[in-house]
Amino acid sequence: MICVAIARTRHRMMIAEHQALAERGAQLVELRIDWLSREPDVTRLLKDRPTPVIVTCRRPEDGGKWRGTEDERRRVLRTAIIAGADYVDLEDNIAKSIPRYGKTKRIVSHHDFSGTPDHVEEIWAEMVEMDPDIIKLVTLASSPSDCARVLKLVEGAKVPTVAFCMGEFGLWSRVVCAKLGAPFSYAAFSPDRELAPGLLSFQQMKDTYHYDAINSETKLFGVIGDPIGHSLSPLLHNRMMQKIGFNGVYVPIRVARDQLTRGLNELDSLGFLGLSVTIPHKEAVLAKYPRCEEFVRQIGAANTMARDADGEWQTSNTDYTAALDSVKLGLRPGETLEGKRVLMLGAGGVARAIGMGIVRAGGVLVISSRTSTRAKSLAEELSCRHVTWENRGSEYADILINCTPVGMSPNMDESPFEDHWLREEMIIFDTIYNPENTLLIKRAFARGCRVVTGVEMFIRQAAAQFERFTGQAASLDELRETLRRGISAARENP
């Protein structure tokens, strides 16, 4: 179940939002009465309520806005109990001073906005002794390990426990707690109404993560990287899992470079079965889990981890075939890459995978990078030529492939290749997918070039990952439509 927090300054606005949420399918609402600008009228808020409610009144030190005295706050909470609130939230340091009464259930809560304390398990054990119906324990995460420690309090808890972490590092724990048995998790009314760090909106929890469908049998997947907050992979994978009726959930997991080994061990302990891998971990995961096909070892980077038949991690690189298939979309019927002169901009991990594919297909590859030493090094690895960034425009090419971030949102007024260097009938492939129509792509269209956007590569690598994760094929048309909708929504709600 998703509990949607309502925090408004006026009673009538809180009542109106409650009604609107009920119409959208909400089953439980938290009334944050500490946000009210006037003295709370709890009886008014509870009258004719369309869903069960949790009455919460937070002090500033607990992330709230209560401006009255502590005695007044406790009186408001007691009033809510007497008025028959379905639940009342009591912080652990006041729970013993407010006794049980009537049918109102007690949520005993603890919030730590500074971090995840070493003795978090002891805090939970102390809360068990405070006559709770539900325990709520929330801390700020700075690593996947913090999330794992807090989530493990949920599984098999003798008192129903809502436990997860705040912040970007903790976002995924708000979703995964459902698999471990949390009776509910929290969401905001809308994306622009964040009451706590990393709080997802009701729509995201419902439509992207399908939270209410998660159960103990749900299989766990995710994408690891740093940064990870704007990844659209969860949108694609969760949509396809729902489409085929697969009981799984896919979450974004921020893992800093120095947290990878321990982070992967913690995800192991929680039972994750598949992971997409992005910057900066593509090389490191291959070193840690070297079971892979030979061409992946030659690329030196992996973007996918999935359990094999023995339950061991198998690494792979779906960028390789996705990029090659995307480039071929620009070819005419009967054409091949054999003998085609290809200028590739960039020398990072994706460029290495694409470059190897071009060379293997018989293309004549030339590499140019803003960092000349990287271009030279990759050219030596692939036994091809390189040119300086300043001279890239003088290189005659049948195909141009952009593997740099130049032109990516939010710097959409930049292009890695000048307009007058483009030729009619040249194939232009930009690996950037957000925006889909980069400045390079727009100029290429205007010049009469054959164009392939980064959306094509992104959906193909995602489809290959999806099949490794679930054993079932994903629809490219469905992925393409979902990705474009996600890009449009992200632009509207930055």
DAMO-V10923 format. One line per field, one symbol per residue. ss: DSSP state (H for helix, E for strand, - for the rest). Layout:
ss=???
This chain:
ss=-EEEEE----HHHHHHHHHHHHH----EEEEEHHH------HHHHH-----EEEEE---HHH-------HHHHHHHHHHHHH----EEEEE---HHH-------EEEEEEEE-------HHHHHHHHH-----EEEEEEE---HHHHHHHH---------EEEEEE-HHH--HHHHHHHH----EEEE------------EHHHHHHH--HHH-----EEEEEEE-------HHHHHHHHHHHH---EEEEEEE--HHHHHHHHHHHHHH-EEEEEE----HHHHHHH-----HHHHHH----EEEE-----EEEE-HHHHHHHHHHH------------EEEEE---HHHHHHHHHHHH---EEEEE---HHHHHHHHHHH--EE--HHHHHH----EEEE----------------HHH-----EEEE--------HHHHHHHHH--EEE-HHHHHHHHHHHHHHHHH-----HHHHHHHHHHHHHHHHH--
